[in-house]
Each structure stands twice: as structure tokens, then as C-alpha cells.
């Protein structure tokens, strides 16, 4: 049995998908954020096979892969290569191997960035490789229970009745905990926050700079915090870049990079009209609510206080929250959240053109107190409406989010039901 920070092997929903792919596909890639459990999942899978394991995070193994790609992958049986993005030149050698020997399950790869988006990629394995994305733990995976809530919502709609032993405080704790295995295993909040701090620092200093030259690190950190505050909202790169002090082109490149390393995920716009769906503005979701809460300085106790708000990233909109002192070397000052604009059809300060609906009340920043306050709740559930066609970044087939100004009346009912259910917990 593989060792994990939780002391037990967590059954991942993606395991079945990987097993199925290995039966009919020559190369299978498990792609996902660092520390999301890819290596642990692969160790469980290869127990059933006699596989050669190569970890490219080990310096001498990486050196050997770069020096002789063809010899590195020349093995008769199944081969596992961990962190393949470190040596993308191996993909050409793998292509030659699987073209000569077309047995399924020849190579099982893992990657911590979107491998097919690498600028140095010499060629792709089109038609030879299946990619399966692995996200942080879902709540069902953590609890050892099925994830069937979203399917039940769409099957039963407004007739759905649900009871749970989970209190509002428990929901808040789940939000700030997130789904990374290491964070879930740490019961001490201070130690968990240290993990989040190290994770973000490592992501910027190592993974992101390996993919793209980062000239403006300080502004990138501000951009990441702004994205955490706007999770679940429309992604307007020009507006975000302006507030972070970045040119629009640089902000766009940094946003693409953050998606490539699985820190954020774009949620395409939904519309019944296919043309509108293609051109409407996407929304952005932070992949892990724990990291987002850390970046906003939010904690579980603050969320359940009077005036605390559950917000876009499945958790809270920070109310009076300060950024962590260790994020940029300064004591936590006022969080630079933008004004969100007024409700109705008009546009308030900082509101993207054409976004239409806003909040009933006017958002404001009290810079003397370092607080962001709002006079009223959003018009609709802050995570947007739910839609079956797309899956949310939580590694299970039952989580789905979809935000738009158009949708079925049933979707609005479901959203209102969810919003009311959370309010009733208090």
C-alpha cells in the first residue's frame, strides 16, 4: 500500500479513467498541479504491472534523459516517466518507440504543467496519447464517499431535498482547507498556511520561470491575489493587468501561464447560441479554495462571523481580510480589491464593459481600516449557474460549474436553492 500524508490510500475518481486508457492507448499522460497526488496514483497503478520508473525531478536521471533521449526510453515493457515536462525532447523518442511497437500501455507519463502547451515542445503524440487531468481531492474523495450531488441536482431540480450533519463552520473549514493532500493532512492551521506559502513561492520561482521568463515577479504576485479575489467572476485580462500594474499583453501571457501550471482554470461562457458561447467572456476559477483563502488572508472563524460572506471560490469573499504577511515580505495591509460596481444595467467603477448585471449594493474599500465591504449580497449565487456539460476543476465527474447571463430557468432555481441552503445553515 502506497504511503500518503493522510496515512491511507485515497481512491481517486481518475483511477478508473487511467486504467481504461492503458488498455487501448499507447501513451497515457496524467496531468495536474504539483502535489495533487499524481505520483501516488501512478504507484498504485503500476503495482499491477512490471514497469520501469524514471523520475525527472532527480538531477542525474534528468541529465541522462537529455543526453540520450532514444536510449532513455528504449525499454521492452511499460515505462513510467514522472514530470515529463522537464524533458519535452523525450516525446519525439517516445513517438518513435510507440510507432515501432504499437501495444497499448507502453508509456505512463505525469506532468505538472500542460505539456502540449510547452513552447519547447518539438512534436506531439497526436492520436497516440490520451491526457487525463488530476485535480486536488474532491470532498467525496476526502470523505471516502461518492460524489453525486451535481447529478442529483440536475435529475431532481427544485424537488431535491437534502439534509446533512455538516455545519456552517464545517463548510468554512473545508473551504480554507482546500483539496491538496498535504494541506488536508495538516490539522494545524498555521502549518497548513505555511504549506500554501511554500507552494505559491515554489510555483513562481521554479515551475513558472521554467516555462516563461518572468520579468515582473512583484506584479505577478499582485495578479495572483486579484485572481483569488475574483474567482468565479468574469476574466477581463486588460482590467486585471491594469490593476496589477501590467501591460495588457503581459497580463494575458501571465494568465495563460497560471492556467498552464494549474493554479487557475477558465470556465468558458455558456449560451444556447453556439456563436455567443464562442465569443462571450469566460470566467476564472481558482483551482484550490485553500490557496485562494490563504492569498486573501481568510480563515474559517472569520467566515462564520456576522457579516462574513461565502463567495466565488466555493467559500468566501474576504470581508476585512488582509493578505498574508509572508506573500510579498510586507505586513498584511489593505487587500487591493477593486470596486465591483452597482447593480442593474449600469456599470460601476472597475466593472468590465458589457457585463450587465452586478450587485444590488455598491462595493467600497475602506482603506483606513483595510476592509472591503458590500451593502448587499449578489443577485445570484456567486459561483454562477451549474451546467452538466462542463466539469469543475475538482477531479470528479460530478462537480460542474457554468456561469452566464443566459440559461434555463431550472438552472436559476438550482442556484437559488444552493444559495438559500447555505444561508439556512447559520
Secondary structure, 3 states (H helix, E strand, C coil): CCCCCCCCCCCCCHHHHHHHHHCCCCEEEEEECCCCCHHHHHHHHHCCCCEEEEECCCHHHHHHHHHCHHHHCCCCCEEEEECHHHHCCHHHHHHHHHHHCCCCCCEEEEECCCHHHCCCCCCCCCCCEEEEEECCCCHHHHHCCCCCHHHHHHHHHHHCCCCCCCCHHHHHHHHHHCCCHHHHHCCCHHHHHHHHHHHHHHHHHHHHHHHCCCCCHHHHHHHHHHHHHCCCEECCHHHHHHHHCCCHHHHHHHHHHHHHCCCEEEECCCCCCHHHHHHCCCEEEECCHHHHHHHHCCCHHHHHCCCCEECCCCCEECCCCECCCCCCCCCCCECCCCCCCCCCCCCCCCCCCCCCCCECCCCEEECCCCEEECCCCECCCCCCCCCCCCCCCCCCCCCCCCCCCCCCHHHHHHHHHHHHHHHHCC
